[in-house]
Amino acid sequence: MTVSATLAANEAVAARRAAGQEVLALGFGEAGIPVHPLLSQRLAQAAGRIAYGPVAGTDEARDAAAGYWTRRGNPTAGGQVLLGPGSKPLLFALQHAIGGDVVLPQPAWVSYAAQSQLLGREPIRVPVPEGEGGVPDAALMAAAVRDARAAGRDPRLVVVTLPDNPTGRLASEASVQALCEAARELDLVIVADEIYRDLVFKPGAFPSPSEWAPERTITTTALSKNYALGGWRIGAARFPGSELGSRIQETVRGIASELWSSAPLPMQHAAAYAWSDPAELVDRVAMARRLHGAVANAVAEVFAAVGCDVRVPQGGFYVWPEFGPLRAALAERWGVRTSADLARVLLDEFGIVVIAGDAFGDDPAALTIRVAVTGLYGESDSQRLAALLSDDPLEMPWLAESLDSLRDKLKALVA
């Protein structure tokens, strides 16, 4: 097991900058904006809390998370919530608790597959519907699950991401509904990673699997994306109020008691405030959504202008360009034949840090990369805050310069 591709990219950026090298840091999926002072104050208020607390979390924080989901159309009681030190440990504990093989969309966030492999299981990858992301194609999933069971494997759960990392796309309601119907027929538990839910660019209905398969959908979230609290480590899982949900929740609670004991109490105090949706923080998320959407769309246009196939991003802060139309030129000039080759050339020749598509389970020959646009927001908190507060962040000089630099480097790559 090697270091996660996303974390390795972050370390590569730090090492190159320490060596005085210029870098366009588009690899690490960090939210890229300063922490709201009110959240820092809440954390400071609770800094002296040193007890472990209940395994599932404090009543205050669990009730706040329940309210967060309820206000988003998913009625929840505090008893259905379990907290952990980030959503990543919760996702691992869920795979462990449910057991069996996991079905993943192709592509999918790097850690889902790695966590499955840590448990000694290879994931079953199923392509996403054309033009979408985060959800396996339901018909292909049904066929793959039946084939796997015929071969003696034991698929028990499917993990989906709404909106998606790495593609930045939001699965359609039709695709999510079809997935839910297939999961019920195949008796699969659905784990819906909705950590980017608050960062969907256009308002409208959100296609959560909990709407169509409430009895078998477990939803996870955290504060690292919408509130830019990466590294603070607090996440929540919502379990269905069914017999299945209660059984899995109790198993996860037992796993949690042995792995992390309880989520840090100071962070639970801050999280309880954040999940209560105070007006100041709701406004902050709206500004973040505007910033992410403006820059992601601008970056997508830059890649499209040099000849890449790029779907318009719909949420989060990622772009997923595909260099297939440029395959011949890249092979001739740079020897690029895989997405890993492409990411290496972008880094070594142009100082652009991205993640190769094959790290997310995509076909290496597809020449896809994941671009995290938050690395363009600024080099300091003051620059990032100015971009966040701006009605037109693309007019910020440093951001415009970074976009111009990316444009020039890509033109040189494909010239």
C-alpha positions, 0 to 999 in steps of 0.5 A: 500500500503506497501513500494516497495519490492525492496526499502524495501530490500535496507533498510533491508541491511542498517539496518543489516549493521548498526547492524554489521551483514554480508550481501550479498546484492542481493536485490536492483536493483542499477547499482553498479558502480561509477558515471562518473566524466564528469556527475558529472561535468555537474550536478555541472555546472547547480547546480545554475539553480532554475527555473522550466522550461517547463513541457515537458522538455528543448529543449536541453534535449528533442532533446538529448533524441530524438537523443539517440533514433534516433541513435538506429534505432527509428527516433524521433523528440524532440517534441515527447519526454517528460521528468520526474523525473525518468521513474517511475513517467512517467510510472505511469502518462502513466497508468493514462493517458491511463486509463483502465486496464493494462496487465502485463507479469508474472513475471514483475517489482514490481512497474507496478502492484503497480501503477495500484493498486494505480489507483484502478485497478488490473492488468491482468497478462499473463505468458511470453513465455517459457524461455523468459521474459518481454513480455506476450505470445501473444496468452494467452494475446489475450485470457485474454483480451477477457475474461476480456472484456467479464467480463466487464473490460476495458483493454487498455494497455500492459507494456513490459520490454526489457530486463527484470527485474526481469528475465534478459532475452530479449524477442525474435523478434518473441514474440515481433512481435506477441505481436505487432500484438495482441495489434493492433488487440485488440486496446491496447497501448504498453508501452515499458520500455527499461531502460536496453536497453544499457545493453544487453550483446551480440550485435545484433538486439534489438526487440523494439515494436516500430518497428512493432507497431510504431503508438501505442508504447510509449517507456520509458528510464532513466539514472539510469541503463546504467549510474548508476545515481540511485537517480538522477531522470531523465527519458524520454518518447517517444510518437509515431507521431500518433494521438493516441500518440499526444493525450496521450502525451498531457494528460501526460503533463497535469498530469505532470504539476500537479504532478512534474511541470518539471524535475529538470533543473540541471539534464536535463543539465546532461541528455542532455550531456549523451543522446548525446552519447559522446565517453567517456560515450559510453565507460563507458557503454561498460565497465558496460555491460561487468561487468554486463554480467560477474558477472550475468553469474557467479552467474547463474552458482552458482545457477545452480550448486546447482540444480536450474533451471536458464536461462542464463541472457541476459541483465541488472544485474539480475538472476532469479533462480527457486528452484523447483527441490529442493522443497522436501529438502527445505520443509523438512529441512527449511519448505519452501513452497513459494518463500517468505519462501525461501527469508526469510530463505536466509535472516535469516539463511544465510544473503542473501538479495534477492526478492521473486518471488511472489513480481513480480507477480509470483506464490508463489509456484514456488520458484523463487527469483530475484538476483541483482548481483551488490551487489557483485561488492565491498564495496567501490567506489574504489573497484567498479571502479576497477571491472568496469575497469578490463578486467576480473572482476571475478579475483577481490579478493573481488568479487571472495570471494563474489561468493565463499561465495554465493556458500558456503551458497547455498550449506549449504541451499540445503545440 
